[in-house]
Amino acid sequence: MPNGAERLRRIAELARSVSSALDLEAVLDHVTAAVSALRPDAACSVRLIDQLVGGYRLAGVGGVPIADRRPVIPFGRGLTRAVAETGRPLFVEELFGRSARP
C-alpha cells in the first residue's frame, strides 16, 4: 500500500483528471483505477442512480473481483441505500467475514 505522501499525490492526480474529463466513462475509469492503486487489496464499485431500471446500476468496477456482483441493486436495498441516504462514500472493512486488510 502506498505511503501517506504517495496516497495524497495519487488523490490529487485523480481530482485533476476527473475535473478535466467530460466523458463519464473516462471519469469512472479514472476513479476505479485510482481506488485500485490506493487499495489493491480492496474491491471498488461505482453505482449510478438509474430511474429507468429502478435501482442503482453498476457503472464502474476495479480492484479485487467480486463474484456474482449484481448489475442493478433495487432502490432501498443493500449498502448502496446507506450511501444514497447519507451522500457519503462507504468503505467496508470486512466482507463475508474476511478482513479487507492484510
C-alpha positions in Angstrom: 0.0 0.0 0.0 1.4 3.5 -0.8 2.7 5.7 2.0 0.9 8.9 3.1 2.6 11.3 0.7 2.1 8.9 -2.3 -1.6 8.5 -1.4 -2.1 12.2 -1.3 -0.3 12.7 -4.6 -2.5 10.0 -6.2 -5.7 11.5 -4.8 -4.7 15.0 -6.1 -3.9 13.5 -9.5 -7.3 11.8 -9.5 -9.0 15.1 -8.7 -7.2 16.9 -11.5 -8.1 14.2 -14.0 -11.7 13.9 -13.0 -12.2 17.7 -13.1 -10.7 17.9 -16.6 -12.8 15.0 -18.0 -16.2 15.5 -19.6 -16.8 11.8 -20.5 -18.5 9.8 -17.8 -16.8 6.5 -18.8 -13.4 8.2 -18.7 -14.2 9.6 -15.2 -15.3 6.1 -14.0 -12.2 4.5 -15.4 -10.0 7.1 -13.6 -11.9 6.6 -10.3 -11.8 2.8 -10.3 -8.1 2.8 -11.3 -7.2 5.3 -8.6 -9.0 3.4 -5.9 -7.4 0.2 -7.1 -4.0 1.8 -7.0 -4.5 3.1 -3.5 -6.1 -0.1 -2.1 -5.0 -3.0 -4.3 -6.5 -5.4 -1.7 -10.0 -3.9 -1.9 -12.8 -4.0 -4.4 -14.3 -0.8 -5.9 -17.8 -0.5 -7.2 -19.3 2.7 -8.6 -23.1 2.7 -9.0 -25.3 5.4 -10.6 -28.9 6.1 -9.9 -30.9 4.7 -12.9 -34.6 5.6 -12.7 -35.3 3.5 -15.8 -34.2 0.2 -14.2 -35.5 1.2 -10.8 -32.2 0.9 -8.9 -28.5 1.6 -8.7 -26.8 0.5 -11.9 -23.2 -0.8 -11.7 -21.3 1.7 -13.8 -17.6 1.0 -12.9 -15.6 -1.7 -11.1 -12.0 -2.1 -10.1 -9.7 -3.9 -7.7 -10.4 -7.3 -6.3 -13.1 -9.1 -8.3 -16.4 -9.9 -6.5 -18.2 -13.0 -7.7 -21.8 -12.5 -8.7 -21.7 -8.7 -8.5 -25.3 -7.6 -9.3 -25.7 -5.3 -12.2 -28.6 -3.5 -10.5 -29.5 -3.1 -6.9 -33.1 -2.1 -6.4 -33.7 1.2 -4.7 -33.9 0.9 -0.9 -31.7 -2.2 -0.6 -28.2 -3.0 0.4 -25.2 -0.9 1.4 -25.9 1.3 -1.7 -29.0 2.6 0.1 -26.9 3.8 3.0 -24.6 5.6 0.6 -27.5 7.2 -1.2 -29.2 8.3 2.1 -26.1 9.8 3.6 -24.5 11.1 0.4 -21.1 9.8 1.7 -18.8 7.1 0.3 -18.6 3.8 2.2 -15.6 1.7 3.0 -16.4 -1.8 4.3 -13.6 -3.2 6.5 -14.9 -6.8 6.3 -16.7 -8.6 3.6 -18.1 -12.1 4.2 -16.2 -12.5 7.5 -12.8 -11.7 6.0 -10.9 -8.6 6.9 -10.2 -6.2 4.0 -6.8 -5.5 5.4 -3.9 -8.0 5.1 
